[in-house]
Amino acid sequence: MATVTDRLVGFCLVAFSLLLFVYYTFWIVILPFIDSNYGIHQYFLPREFAVIIPVVAGLVLLLFIGIFIMVMMWKSRKPAQKSD
């Protein structure tokens, strides 16, 4: 059974993901149809970051996955046996 801390962390992760999804969706899908002189545009980054941020995040994720696999393979390596 999950403890209270586990549930709180899970709830926070889900809430953060939902907030990020709503922000990104509004930024990409709805904001282009709103006139640029409205004040809502000040709360969002320029549109070119809509591509740059996910690409960089994906590359960092692939880097960490590769490092993790490399460390696990290195730790599980058996020492070479000497043949006398």
Backbone as a printed PyTorch tensor [residue, N CA C, xyz], in Angstrom:
tensor([[[  0.8350,  -1.1820,   0.0000],
         [  0.0000,   0.0000,   0.0000],
         [  0.8780,   1.2430,   0.0000]],

        [[  0.4620,   2.2590,  -0.7120],
         [  1.2440,   3.4870,  -0.8150],
         [  1.0990,   4.3220,   0.4500]],

        [[  2.2070,   4.9050,   0.8400],
         [  2.1750,   5.7620,   2.0190],
         [  1.6400,   7.1360,   1.6340]],

        [[  1.4330,   7.9550,   2.6410],
         [  0.9150,   9.3050,   2.3960],
         [  1.9180,  10.1220,   1.5890]],

        [[  3.1920,   9.9400,   1.8750],
         [  4.2260,  10.6640,   1.1330],
         [  4.2250,  10.2600,  -0.3330]],

        [[  4.0930,   8.9640,  -0.5960],
         [  4.0510,   8.4900,  -1.9800],
         [  2.8610,   9.0770,  -2.7280]],

        [[  1.7340,   9.1160,  -2.0770],
         [  0.5330,   9.6640,  -2.7130],
         [  0.6830,  11.1580,  -2.9670]],

        [[  1.2870,  11.8710,  -2.0140],
         [  1.4820,  13.3090,  -2.1760],
         [  2.4350,  13.6040,  -3.3250]],

        [[  3.5250,  12.8410,  -3.4000],
         [  4.4800,  13.0220,  -4.5010],
         [  3.8210,  12.6870,  -5.8350]],

        [[  3.0560,  11.6150,  -5.8730],
         [  2.3490,  11.2510,  -7.1060],
         [  1.3560,  12.3090,  -7.5260]],

        [[  0.6040,  12.8490,  -6.5580],
         [ -0.3500,  13.9040,  -6.8650],
         [  0.3620,  15.1450,  -7.3880]],

        [[  1.4920,  15.5110,  -6.7690],
         [  2.2410,  16.6810,  -7.2270],
         [  2.7840,  16.4840,  -8.6390]],

        [[  3.2690,  15.2840,  -8.9440],
         [  3.7700,  15.0140, -10.2900],
         [  2.6570,  15.0810, -11.3350]],

        [[  1.5020,  14.5300, -11.0040],
         [  0.3680,  14.5780, -11.9280],
         [ -0.1100,  16.0090, -12.1070]],

        [[ -0.1940,  16.7760, -11.0190],
         [ -0.6350,  18.1700, -11.1100],
         [  0.3450,  19.0030, -11.9300]],

        [[  1.6520,  18.7930, -11.7210],
         [  2.6610,  19.5200, -12.4890],
         [  2.5690,  19.1570, -13.9690]],

        [[  2.4070,  17.8820, -14.2710],
         [  2.2960,  17.4460, -15.6650],
         [  1.0560,  18.0290, -16.3360]],

        [[ -0.0520,  18.0470, -15.6170],
         [ -1.2790,  18.6140, -16.1620],
         [ -1.1230,  20.1100, -16.4080]],

        [[ -0.5170,  20.8170, -15.4650],
         [ -0.2970,  22.2530, -15.6240],
         [  0.6230,  22.5310, -16.8130]],

        [[  1.6820,  21.7570, -16.9420],
         [  2.6050,  21.9230, -18.0580],
         [  1.9230,  21.6290, -19.3910]],

        [[  1.0990,  20.5880, -19.4320],
         [  0.3770,  20.2430, -20.6550],
         [ -0.5950,  21.3510, -21.0610]],

        [[ -1.3360,  21.8960, -20.0970],
         [ -2.2950,  22.9690, -20.3910],
         [ -1.5650,  24.2150, -20.8710]],

        [[ -0.4710,  24.5820, -20.2000],
         [  0.3140,  25.7550, -20.5920],
         [  0.8550,  25.5910, -22.0170]],

        [[  1.4700,  24.4420, -22.3050],
         [  2.0640,  24.2130, -23.6230],
         [  0.9930,  24.1720, -24.7070]],

        [[ -0.1330,  23.5210, -24.4250],
         [ -1.2230,  23.4510, -25.4010],
         [ -1.7820,  24.8340, -25.6850]],

        [[ -1.9870,  25.6220, -24.6520],
         [ -2.4850,  26.9860, -24.8560],
         [ -1.4780,  27.8000, -25.6510]],

        [[ -0.1850,  27.6370, -25.3440],
         [  0.8790,  28.3720, -26.0110],
         [  0.9500,  28.0470, -27.4900]],

        [[  0.7920,  26.7670, -27.8360],
         [  0.9800,  26.3250, -29.2160],
         [ -0.3050,  26.3880, -30.0340]],

        [[ -1.4340,  26.0120, -29.4390],
         [ -2.6630,  25.8640, -30.2130],
         [ -3.5150,  27.1290, -30.2020]],

        [[ -3.6800,  27.7460, -29.0610],
         [ -4.6420,  28.8460, -28.9390],
         [ -3.9980,  30.2130, -29.1310]],

        [[ -2.7800,  30.4140, -28.6050],
         [ -2.1460,  31.7370, -28.6330],
         [ -1.9340,  32.3080, -30.0380]],

        [[ -1.6460,  31.5020, -31.0700],
         [ -1.4880,  32.0950, -32.4010],
         [ -2.7560,  32.7790, -32.9280]],

        [[ -3.9160,  32.4100, -32.4050],
         [ -5.1560,  33.0100, -32.8720],
         [ -5.5440,  34.2630, -32.0900]],

        [[ -4.7780,  34.5940, -31.0620],
         [ -5.0420,  35.7890, -30.2670],
         [ -4.1370,  36.8990, -30.7750]],

        [[ -4.6940,  38.0720, -30.9380],
         [ -3.9370,  39.2170, -31.4500],
         [ -2.7320,  39.5000, -30.5670]],

        [[ -1.6100,  39.8680, -31.1870],
         [ -0.3580,  40.0100, -30.4450],
         [ -0.3140,  41.2360, -29.5330]],

        [[ -1.2640,  42.1460, -29.6570],
         [ -1.2410,  43.3250, -28.7880],
         [ -1.9730,  43.0870, -27.4610]],

        [[ -2.5490,  41.9060, -27.2680],
         [ -3.1790,  41.5840, -25.9910],
         [ -2.0980,  41.2680, -24.9470]],

        [[ -2.4050,  41.5280, -23.7110],
         [ -1.4350,  41.3570, -22.6330],
         [ -1.1120,  39.9250, -22.2920]],

        [[ -1.8970,  38.9770, -22.7850],
         [ -1.6490,  37.5700, -22.4470],
         [ -0.3480,  37.0630, -23.0460]],

        [[  0.1140,  37.7140, -24.0900],
         [  1.3460,  37.2780, -24.7490],
         [  2.5790,  37.4860, -23.8770]],

        [[  2.4840,  38.3480, -22.8800],
         [  3.6450,  38.5930, -22.0190],
         [  3.9410,  37.4210, -21.0990]],

        [[  3.0070,  36.4920, -20.9240],
         [  3.1990,  35.3500, -20.0500],
         [  3.7910,  34.1420, -20.7690]],

        [[  4.0720,  34.2680, -22.0430],
         [  4.5760,  33.1470, -22.8350],
         [  5.8810,  33.5270, -23.5110]],

        [[  6.7440,  32.5270, -23.6940],
         [  8.0010,  32.7300, -24.4060],
         [  7.7320,  32.8950, -25.9000]],

        [[  8.7260,  33.3800, -26.6520],
         [  8.5560,  33.4380, -28.1140],
         [  8.3140,  32.0560, -28.7010]],

        [[  7.6920,  32.0070, -29.8720],
         [  7.2400,  30.7440, -30.4660],
         [  8.3850,  29.7990, -30.8330]],

        [[  9.5730,  30.3300, -31.1180],
         [ 10.6550,  29.4190, -31.4990],
         [ 11.0740,  28.5140, -30.3360]],

        [[ 10.8250,  28.9400, -29.1170],
         [ 11.1270,  28.0900, -27.9660],
         [ 10.1720,  26.9050, -27.8620]],

        [[  9.0500,  26.9550, -28.5550],
         [  8.0950,  25.8450, -28.5420],
         [  8.6880,  24.6010, -29.1870]],

        [[  9.6700,  24.7810, -30.0350],
         [ 10.3520,  23.6510, -30.6530],
         [ 11.6640,  23.3570, -29.9360]],

        [[ 12.3750,  24.3960, -29.5450],
         [ 13.6930,  24.2340, -28.9410],
         [ 13.6140,  23.5070, -27.6050]],

        [[ 12.6800,  23.8870, -26.7510],
         [ 12.5950,  23.3000, -25.4090],
         [ 12.3120,  21.7920, -25.4530]],

        [[ 11.3090,  21.3050, -26.2080],
         [ 11.1020,  19.8460, -26.2520],
         [ 12.2700,  19.0810, -26.8870]],

        [[ 12.9230,  19.6640, -27.8840],
         [ 14.0600,  18.9870, -28.5130],
         [ 15.2090,  18.8590, -27.5200]],

        [[ 15.5170,  19.9340, -26.8020],
         [ 16.5950,  19.8830, -25.8130],
         [ 16.2360,  18.9150, -24.6860]],

        [[ 14.9890,  18.9400, -24.2340],
         [ 14.5600,  18.0230, -23.1750],
         [ 14.6780,  16.5700, -23.6410]],

        [[ 14.3160,  16.2940, -24.8800],
         [ 14.4460,  14.9410, -25.4210],
         [ 15.8940,  14.4980, -25.5360]],

        [[ 16.7710,  15.4120, -25.9530],
         [ 18.1870,  15.0650, -26.0490],
         [ 18.8030,  14.8140, -24.6750]],

        [[ 18.4200,  15.6120, -23.6970],
         [ 18.9130,  15.3980, -22.3310],
         [ 18.3970,  14.0670, -21.7910]],

        [[ 17.1380,  13.7440, -22.0630],
         [ 16.5880,  12.4630, -21.6320],
         [ 17.3450,  11.2990, -22.2680]],

        [[ 17.6130,  11.3750, -23.5710],
         [ 18.3820,  10.3210, -24.2360],
         [ 19.7960,  10.2180, -23.6810]],

        [[ 20.4010,  11.3580, -23.3350],
         [ 21.7250,  11.3530, -22.7450],
         [ 21.7240,  10.6220, -21.4060]],

        [[ 20.7530,  10.9270, -20.5490],
         [ 20.6860,  10.2650, -19.2480],
         [ 20.3680,   8.7770, -19.3740]],

        [[ 19.5360,   8.4060, -20.3260],
         [ 19.2580,   6.9860, -20.5570],
         [ 20.5240,   6.2680, -21.0200]],

        [[ 21.2640,   6.8920, -21.9110],
         [ 22.5200,   6.2970, -22.3850],
         [ 23.5460,   6.1710, -21.2740]],

        [[ 23.6520,   7.1970, -20.4280],
         [ 24.5930,   7.1360, -19.3090],
         [ 24.1730,   6.0390, -18.3360]],

        [[ 22.8900,   5.9260, -18.0660],
         [ 22.3970,   4.8950, -17.1590],
         [ 22.7060,   3.4960, -17.6910]],

        [[ 22.4540,   3.2810, -18.9700],
         [ 22.7380,   1.9700, -19.5760],
         [ 24.2280,   1.6770, -19.5400]],

        [[ 25.0520,   2.6860, -19.8220],
         [ 26.4960,   2.4940, -19.8110],
         [ 26.9870,   2.1300, -18.4060]],

        [[ 26.4880,   2.8130, -17.3790],
         [ 26.9080,   2.5250, -16.0070],
         [ 26.4480,   1.1300, -15.5900]],

        [[ 25.2300,   0.7530, -15.9430],
         [ 24.7330,  -0.5700, -15.5780],
         [ 25.5220,  -1.6790, -16.2710]],

        [[ 25.8700,  -1.4630, -17.5290],
         [ 26.6730,  -2.4650, -18.2320],
         [ 28.0740,  -2.5320, -17.6480]],

        [[ 28.6300,  -1.4120, -17.2620],
         [ 29.9680,  -1.3770, -16.6920],
         [ 30.0010,  -2.0550, -15.3280]],

        [[ 28.9630,  -1.8470, -14.5140],
         [ 28.9120,  -2.4610, -13.1860],
         [ 28.6590,  -3.9660, -13.2670]],

        [[ 27.9460,  -4.4360, -14.2630],
         [ 27.6320,  -5.8560, -14.3640],
         [ 28.7080,  -6.6380, -15.1120]],

        [[ 29.7520,  -5.9830, -15.5360],
         [ 30.8320,  -6.6420, -16.2660],
         [ 31.5710,  -7.5900, -15.3340]],

        [[ 31.7730,  -8.7830, -15.7930],
         [ 32.5130,  -9.7900, -15.0100],
         [ 33.9980,  -9.6290, -15.2790]],

        [[ 34.8040,  -9.8140, -14.2440],
         [ 36.2400,  -9.7080, -14.4760],
         [ 36.7380, -10.8350, -15.3750]],

        [[ 37.7210, -10.5280, -16.1690],
         [ 38.2880, -11.5180, -17.0980],
         [ 39.0420, -12.5750, -16.3080]],

        [[ 38.8490, -13.8320, -16.6890],
         [ 39.5320, -14.9180, -16.0120],
         [ 40.8970, -15.1550, -16.6350]],

        [[ 41.8570, -15.3700, -15.7670],
         [ 43.2170, -15.6290, -16.2560],
         [ 43.3300, -17.0870, -16.6870]],

        [[ 43.9850, -17.3110, -17.7870],
         [ 44.2140, -18.6820, -18.2550],
         [ 45.6950, -18.9990, -18.0900]],

        [[ 46.0010, -19.7510, -17.0650],
         [ 47.4040, -20.1210, -16.7990],
         [ 47.7340, -21.4810, -17.3260]]])
